[in-house]
Amino acid sequence: MRRILSIMPLLLAFGFASAAFAQTTPAPVVSPEVLSDNRVTFRFRAPNAKEVALSLEGAAKDLTMQKDEQGVWSATTEPLAPDFYGYAFVADGVHLIDPSNPLTKPNLLNTTSQVHVPGSGLPWEVGDVPHGEVHHHFYKSAVVGDQRDFYVYTPPGYDGRGKQTYPVLYLLHGFSDDASGWTAVGRANVILDNLIAQAKTKPMLVVMPLGYGAPEILRGGFGGFSRNPELRDRNFAKFSEALLGEVLPRVESAYLVNKDRNSRAIAGLSMGGSESLLTGLNTLDKFAWVGAFSSGGIPEEFDKDFPKLDAKANSQLKVLWIACGVDDRLIELNRKLRTWLEAKGIHKVDVETPGAHTWMVWRRNLVAFSGLLFR
């Protein structure tokens, strides 16, 4: 009895402390909240911030947020088209991820959060279909001198012990992304699962390598391409060397793939779009299918970058596909490239879509381009 009485003050003290903690701990912030009409409400607790705005992928300008008496800032968008959107909070000039949301958009320079506005059977939404697998590989690059990685998507039904072989799409990310960009944000594996199930594209492997031949180019930020032409050119050249000399042989020794040029495609977005053009069009003995989504980073020195390209390439190219959003700052560069190709007599597919320099554009590019491959 004495022992019970002796611990009673401790229990009472713990009870009072727990009650006080419960009273002072604020309720969890719900963010983002997708409303029934596809508007989205974002919330961010920052009681000491003077100004907070919402930076939303695809929006023309940031959206001002309002603070309530609990120090929670909020903003509600107009109805958004179904898709995945990257976003960040800008608190007193500092870009921050949403601490209430575990879904992030990985990036080497500017990690942000993601919100999913659901649609009805969109190609990048997980469907009730057979699923392929994503494999993650690591290796030491003798070309670049670092440890690096690449991802490989194998389609549903792929059996490494079987006899069926498959064509391969080499799919390249953009500047500031890492090798996971096309799966973590672009949702390439989900897109291929759905399109294969619907017989809209051929079963294929998709190889997604790290896109930097000179990783130090990241230190210069988004202006590195224009400020340091020598580094830019080395980045492109060493990437091609690593892709052709290291990644491609590893894939072709580890997976059941067709090893002829007609069974290889290369495509990418932004920096990866330029790498696809530079690698694909200068090694037509390796690739018959070339796609470029919102290409950027190359100068307007097309004669220098493609010194041997002429109308003879038409007999080797199955598809040369060049796409860009009409609101993209790179639209003029892509139009100049298309004009130059026309002057050379090169056959191509020109695609201009709504949208800016965003993943919403590139997911749709992949859907359209992959449907043309290996037919």
VEXDREN-2710 file (C-alpha; in Angstrom, 1 decimal):
% VEXDREN-2710
k/r/px/py/pz
1/MET/0.0/0.0/0.0
2/ARG/2.8/2.4/0.8
3/ARG/4.5/1.6/-2.5
4/ILE/1.2/2.5/-4.4
5/LEU/0.8/5.7/-2.4
6/SER/4.5/6.7/-3.1
7/ILE/4.1/6.6/-6.9
8/MET/0.7/8.4/-6.9
9/PRO/2.4/11.9/-7.1
10/LEU/4.4/10.8/-10.1
11/LEU/1.3/9.4/-11.9
12/LEU/-0.6/12.6/-11.2
13/ALA/2.2/14.7/-12.4
14/PHE/2.5/12.7/-15.6
15/GLY/-1.2/13.0/-16.1
16/PHE/-1.2/16.8/-15.7
17/ALA/1.8/17.0/-18.1
18/SER/0.1/14.9/-20.7
19/ALA/-3.0/17.0/-20.5
20/ALA/-1.0/20.2/-20.9
21/PHE/0.9/18.7/-23.9
22/ALA/-2.4/17.8/-25.5
23/GLN/-3.7/21.3/-25.0
24/THR/-0.5/23.0/-26.5
25/THR/0.1/20.6/-29.4
26/PRO/-1.6/22.0/-32.5
27/ALA/-3.8/19.8/-34.6
28/PRO/-2.1/18.2/-37.7
29/VAL/-2.3/20.3/-40.8
30/VAL/-4.2/18.6/-43.7
31/SER/-2.3/19.4/-46.9
32/PRO/-2.9/19.1/-49.8
33/GLU/-6.7/18.5/-49.8
34/VAL/-8.2/17.7/-53.2
35/LEU/-11.8/18.9/-53.4
36/SER/-14.6/17.2/-55.3
37/ASP/-14.5/19.8/-58.1
38/ASN/-10.7/19.3/-58.6
39/ARG/-9.8/22.5/-56.7
40/VAL/-6.9/21.9/-54.3
41/THR/-6.4/23.5/-50.9
42/PHE/-2.8/23.7/-49.6
43/ARG/-2.0/24.5/-46.0
44/PHE/1.3/25.3/-44.3
45/ARG/1.9/26.1/-40.6
46/ALA/4.4/29.0/-40.3
47/PRO/3.2/31.4/-37.6
48/ASN/6.3/33.6/-37.8
49/ALA/6.4/34.0/-41.6
50/LYS/5.6/37.4/-43.0
51/GLU/4.6/36.2/-46.5
52/VAL/3.9/32.8/-48.0
53/ALA/3.0/31.8/-51.5
54/LEU/2.2/28.6/-53.4
55/SER/4.5/27.8/-56.4
56/LEU/2.6/25.2/-58.5
57/GLU/3.9/23.4/-61.5
58/GLY/2.4/24.7/-64.7
59/ALA/1.0/27.9/-63.1
60/ALA/1.9/31.2/-64.7
61/LYS/2.6/32.8/-61.3
62/ASP/2.7/32.0/-57.6
63/LEU/-0.6/32.0/-55.6
64/THR/-0.6/34.2/-52.5
65/MET/-1.6/32.3/-49.3
66/GLN/-3.5/33.7/-46.3
67/LYS/-2.8/33.2/-42.6
68/ASP/-5.4/32.3/-40.0
69/GLU/-5.3/32.9/-36.2
70/GLN/-3.4/29.6/-35.6
71/GLY/-0.6/30.6/-37.9
72/VAL/-1.7/28.3/-40.8
73/TRP/-1.4/29.7/-44.3
74/SER/-3.7/28.4/-46.9
75/ALA/-4.7/28.8/-50.6
76/THR/-7.2/27.1/-52.9
77/THR/-6.5/26.8/-56.6
78/GLU/-9.0/26.9/-59.4
79/PRO/-10.1/23.4/-60.7
80/LEU/-7.0/21.5/-62.0
81/ALA/-6.9/19.1/-64.8
82/PRO/-6.3/15.5/-63.5
83/ASP/-2.6/14.9/-63.3
84/PHE/0.3/14.9/-60.9
85/TYR/1.6/18.4/-60.0
86/GLY/4.8/19.5/-58.3
87/TYR/4.6/22.3/-55.8
88/ALA/6.4/24.2/-53.1
89/PHE/5.7/26.8/-50.5
90/VAL/7.7/30.1/-50.8
91/ALA/8.0/31.4/-47.2
92/ASP/9.7/34.8/-47.1
93/GLY/11.5/33.9/-50.3
94/VAL/12.6/30.4/-49.3
95/HIS/11.2/27.4/-51.3
96/LEU/10.1/24.6/-49.0
97/ILE/8.5/21.2/-49.4
98/ASP/5.1/20.5/-47.7
99/PRO/5.9/18.9/-44.3
100/SER/2.3/17.5/-44.2
101/ASN/2.7/15.5/-47.5
102/PRO/5.0/12.5/-47.9
103/LEU/4.7/12.5/-51.7
104/THR/7.8/14.4/-53.1
105/LYS/9.3/15.1/-56.5
106/PRO/13.0/14.3/-56.2
107/ASN/15.4/16.7/-57.8
108/LEU/19.1/17.4/-57.4
109/LEU/18.7/21.2/-57.2
110/ASN/15.1/21.8/-56.1
111/THR/13.1/19.0/-54.4
112/THR/9.4/19.8/-54.2
113/SER/6.2/18.1/-53.2
114/GLN/3.6/16.4/-55.4
115/VAL/-0.2/16.3/-55.4
116/HIS/-2.3/13.9/-57.4
117/VAL/-5.5/15.2/-58.9
118/PRO/-7.2/11.9/-59.9
119/GLY/-8.6/11.3/-63.3
120/SER/-10.4/8.5/-65.0
121/GLY/-8.1/5.9/-66.5
122/LEU/-5.2/8.3/-67.2
123/PRO/-2.1/6.4/-68.6
124/TRP/0.0/7.5/-65.6
125/GLU/-2.4/6.3/-63.0
126/VAL/-2.0/2.8/-61.7
127/GLY/-4.6/0.6/-63.3
128/ASP/-6.0/-2.9/-62.8
129/VAL/-3.6/-4.4/-65.3
130/PRO/-0.5/-6.7/-65.3
131/HIS/2.5/-4.8/-64.0
132/GLY/6.1/-4.9/-65.0
133/GLU/9.1/-4.5/-62.7
134/VAL/11.6/-1.7/-62.2
135/HIS/15.2/-2.8/-61.5
136/HIS/17.9/-0.6/-60.0
137/HIS/21.5/-1.1/-61.1
138/PHE/24.8/0.5/-59.8
139/TYR/28.2/0.5/-61.4
140/LYS/31.6/2.3/-61.4
141/SER/31.9/4.5/-64.5
142/ALA/35.4/4.4/-66.0
143/VAL/34.2/7.2/-68.5
144/VAL/33.0/9.7/-65.9
145/GLY/35.0/8.4/-62.9
146/ASP/32.1/8.1/-60.4
147/GLN/29.7/5.6/-58.9
148/ARG/26.4/5.8/-60.8
149/ASP/23.1/4.1/-61.4
150/PHE/20.5/3.3/-64.0
151/TYR/17.0/1.9/-63.9
152/VAL/15.5/-0.8/-66.2
153/TYR/11.8/-1.4/-66.6
154/THR/10.9/-4.9/-67.8
155/PRO/7.3/-5.4/-69.1
156/PRO/4.7/-7.8/-67.7
157/GLY/5.5/-11.4/-68.6
158/TYR/9.3/-10.8/-69.0
159/ASP/11.2/-13.9/-68.0
160/GLY/14.9/-13.7/-67.8
161/ARG/15.1/-17.5/-68.1
162/GLY/13.0/-17.6/-71.2
163/LYS/13.7/-17.1/-74.9
164/GLN/11.5/-14.1/-75.9
165/THR/13.6/-11.0/-76.6
166/TYR/12.4/-7.4/-76.5
167/PRO/13.2/-4.0/-78.1
168/VAL/14.7/-1.3/-75.8
169/LEU/13.8/2.4/-75.3
170/TYR/16.6/4.4/-73.7
171/LEU/14.7/7.2/-71.8
172/LEU/16.7/10.2/-70.6
173/HIS/15.8/12.7/-67.8
174/GLY/16.3/16.4/-67.8
175/PHE/18.8/18.8/-66.1
176/SER/18.5/18.7/-62.3
177/ASP/16.7/15.3/-62.3
178/ASP/18.4/12.1/-61.2
179/ALA/18.1/8.6/-62.7
180/SER/14.8/8.0/-60.9
181/GLY/13.1/11.0/-62.6
182/TRP/11.2/9.0/-65.2
183/THR/9.8/6.6/-62.7
184/ALA/9.4/8.7/-59.6
185/VAL/7.9/11.7/-61.4
186/GLY/7.3/10.8/-65.0
187/ARG/5.7/7.5/-64.0
188/ALA/7.1/5.8/-67.1
189/ASN/6.6/2.3/-65.7
190/VAL/2.9/2.9/-65.0
191/ILE/2.5/4.4/-68.5
192/LEU/4.0/1.4/-70.1
193/ASP/2.0/-1.0/-68.0
194/ASN/-1.2/0.6/-69.1
195/LEU/-0.4/1.1/-72.8
196/ILE/0.9/-2.5/-73.1
197/ALA/-2.3/-3.8/-71.5
198/GLN/-4.4/-1.8/-74.0
199/ALA/-2.2/-2.9/-76.9
200/LYS/-1.3/0.7/-77.7
201/THR/2.4/0.0/-77.5
202/LYS/4.7/-2.9/-78.0
203/PRO/6.1/-4.7/-74.9
204/MET/9.6/-3.3/-74.5
205/LEU/12.3/-2.7/-71.9
206/VAL/12.9/0.9/-70.8
207/VAL/16.4/1.9/-69.7
208/MET/16.7/5.1/-67.6
209/PRO/20.4/6.1/-67.0
210/LEU/21.9/9.0/-65.1
211/GLY/22.2/11.8/-67.6
212/TYR/25.4/13.6/-66.6
213/GLY/28.6/13.1/-68.4
214/ALA/30.1/15.9/-66.3
215/PRO/28.2/16.0/-63.0
216/GLU/30.0/19.2/-62.0
217/ILE/27.7/21.0/-64.4
218/LEU/25.1/20.9/-61.6
219/ARG/27.1/23.3/-59.5
220/GLY/26.4/26.1/-62.0
221/GLY/22.7/25.7/-61.6
222/PHE/20.3/26.2/-64.6
223/GLY/22.6/28.8/-66.1
224/GLY/25.6/26.4/-66.4
225/PHE/24.9/25.5/-70.0
226/SER/25.2/29.0/-71.3
227/ARG/28.0/30.2/-69.0
228/ASN/30.4/27.4/-69.6
229/PRO/30.2/26.0/-73.2
230/GLU/33.3/23.8/-72.7
231/LEU/31.6/22.1/-69.7
232/ARG/28.3/21.8/-71.6
233/ASP/30.0/20.1/-74.5
234/ARG/31.9/17.7/-72.2
235/ASN/28.7/16.9/-70.3
236/PHE/27.0/15.8/-73.6
237/ALA/30.0/14.0/-75.0
238/LYS/30.9/12.0/-71.9
239/PHE/27.2/11.1/-71.4
240/SER/27.1/9.6/-74.9
241/GLU/30.3/7.7/-74.2
242/ALA/29.0/6.3/-70.9
243/LEU/25.7/5.3/-72.4
244/LEU/27.1/3.6/-75.5
245/GLY/30.2/2.1/-73.8
246/GLU/28.9/1.2/-70.4
247/VAL/25.2/1.2/-69.9
248/LEU/24.2/-0.3/-73.3
249/PRO/26.6/-3.3/-73.0
250/ARG/25.5/-4.0/-69.5
251/VAL/21.8/-4.0/-70.5
252/GLU/22.5/-6.3/-73.5
253/SER/24.4/-8.8/-71.4
254/ALA/22.0/-8.9/-68.5
255/TYR/18.6/-8.8/-70.3
256/LEU/16.9/-10.6/-73.1
257/VAL/16.9/-7.8/-75.7
258/ASN/17.2/-7.5/-79.4
259/LYS/20.6/-6.1/-80.3
260/ASP/20.0/-4.6/-83.7
261/ARG/19.5/-0.8/-84.4
262/ASN/15.9/-1.3/-85.4
263/SER/15.1/-2.5/-81.9
264/ARG/16.7/0.4/-80.1
265/ALA/15.1/3.8/-79.5
266/ILE/16.4/6.8/-77.6
267/ALA/14.3/9.7/-76.2
268/GLY/14.4/12.3/-73.4
269/LEU/13.2/15.5/-72.0
270/SER/15.0/18.9/-71.9
271/MET/18.7/18.1/-71.4
272/GLY/17.8/14.5/-72.1
273/GLY/16.1/15.6/-75.3
274/SER/19.3/17.2/-76.6
275/GLU/21.2/14.1/-75.5
276/SER/18.8/11.9/-77.5
277/LEU/19.4/14.0/-80.6
278/LEU/23.2/14.3/-80.2
279/THR/23.6/10.6/-79.4
280/GLY/20.9/9.2/-81.7
281/LEU/21.4/11.3/-84.8
282/ASN/25.2/10.9/-84.6
283/THR/25.1/7.1/-84.1
284/LEU/22.4/6.0/-86.5
285/ASP/24.2/2.6/-86.6
286/LYS/22.9/2.2/-83.0
287/PHE/19.4/3.8/-83.0
288/ALA/16.5/3.8/-85.5
289/TRP/14.1/5.7/-83.4
290/VAL/14.8/9.2/-81.9
291/GLY/12.5/11.3/-79.8
292/ALA/13.1/14.8/-78.2
293/PHE/10.8/16.3/-75.7
294/SER/11.3/20.1/-75.1
295/SER/15.0/19.9/-76.0
296/GLY/17.3/22.4/-74.3
297/GLY/20.9/23.0/-73.6
298/ILE/22.3/22.8/-77.1
299/PRO/23.4/26.0/-78.9
300/GLU/22.1/27.0/-82.3
301/GLU/25.2/25.5/-83.9
302/PHE/23.4/22.6/-85.6
303/ASP/26.0/22.2/-88.4
304/LYS/28.7/21.7/-85.7
305/ASP/26.6/19.4/-83.5
306/PHE/25.4/17.2/-86.4
307/PRO/28.3/17.4/-88.9
308/LYS/27.4/14.2/-90.9
309/LEU/23.6/14.5/-90.9
310/ASP/21.9/14.8/-94.3
311/ALA/19.0/13.3/-96.3
312/LYS/20.7/9.9/-96.4
313/ALA/19.6/9.5/-92.8
314/ASN/16.0/9.1/-93.9
315/SER/16.7/5.5/-95.0
316/GLN/17.9/4.7/-91.4
317/LEU/15.5/6.7/-89.3
318/LYS/12.2/5.0/-88.5
319/VAL/11.0/8.0/-86.6
320/LEU/12.5/11.3/-85.6
321/TRP/10.0/12.9/-83.3
322/ILE/10.5/16.5/-82.0
323/ALA/8.0/17.9/-79.5
324/CYS/7.7/21.0/-77.4
325/GLY/4.9/22.9/-75.5
326/VAL/3.9/26.1/-77.1
327/ASP/4.3/28.0/-73.7
328/ASP/7.8/26.6/-73.2
329/ARG/10.7/29.0/-73.2
330/LEU/12.5/26.5/-75.5
331/ILE/9.9/26.5/-78.2
332/GLU/11.9/28.9/-80.4
333/LEU/15.0/26.7/-80.2
334/ASN/13.0/23.7/-81.2
335/ARG/11.4/25.5/-84.1
336/LYS/14.9/26.6/-85.3
337/LEU/16.1/23.0/-85.1
338/ARG/13.1/21.8/-87.1
339/THR/13.8/24.5/-89.8
340/TRP/17.4/23.4/-90.0
341/LEU/16.4/19.7/-90.3
342/GLU/14.0/20.7/-93.1
343/ALA/16.8/22.5/-94.9
344/LYS/18.8/19.3/-94.7
345/GLY/15.9/17.3/-96.1
346/ILE/15.5/15.2/-92.9
347/HIS/12.1/13.6/-92.4
348/LYS/10.6/14.2/-89.0
349/VAL/7.4/14.4/-86.9
350/ASP/6.8/17.9/-85.5
351/VAL/4.7/18.1/-82.4
352/GLU/3.6/21.3/-80.6
353/THR/1.3/20.8/-77.6
354/PRO/-0.3/23.0/-75.0
355/GLY/1.8/23.5/-71.9
356/ALA/5.1/24.8/-70.7
357/HIS/8.3/23.1/-69.5
358/THR/6.5/20.6/-67.2
359/TRP/6.1/16.9/-66.5
360/MET/2.5/17.2/-67.5
361/VAL/3.7/17.8/-71.1
362/TRP/6.4/15.1/-71.0
363/ARG/4.2/12.3/-69.7
364/ARG/1.9/13.0/-72.7
365/ASN/4.9/13.0/-75.0
366/LEU/6.0/9.6/-73.7
367/VAL/2.4/8.2/-74.3
368/ALA/2.4/9.4/-77.9
369/PHE/6.0/8.6/-78.8
370/SER/6.0/5.1/-77.3
371/GLY/2.9/4.2/-79.3
372/LEU/5.0/4.7/-82.5
373/LEU/7.9/2.5/-81.6
374/PHE/9.0/-0.9/-83.0
375/ARG/6.1/-1.2/-85.4
END
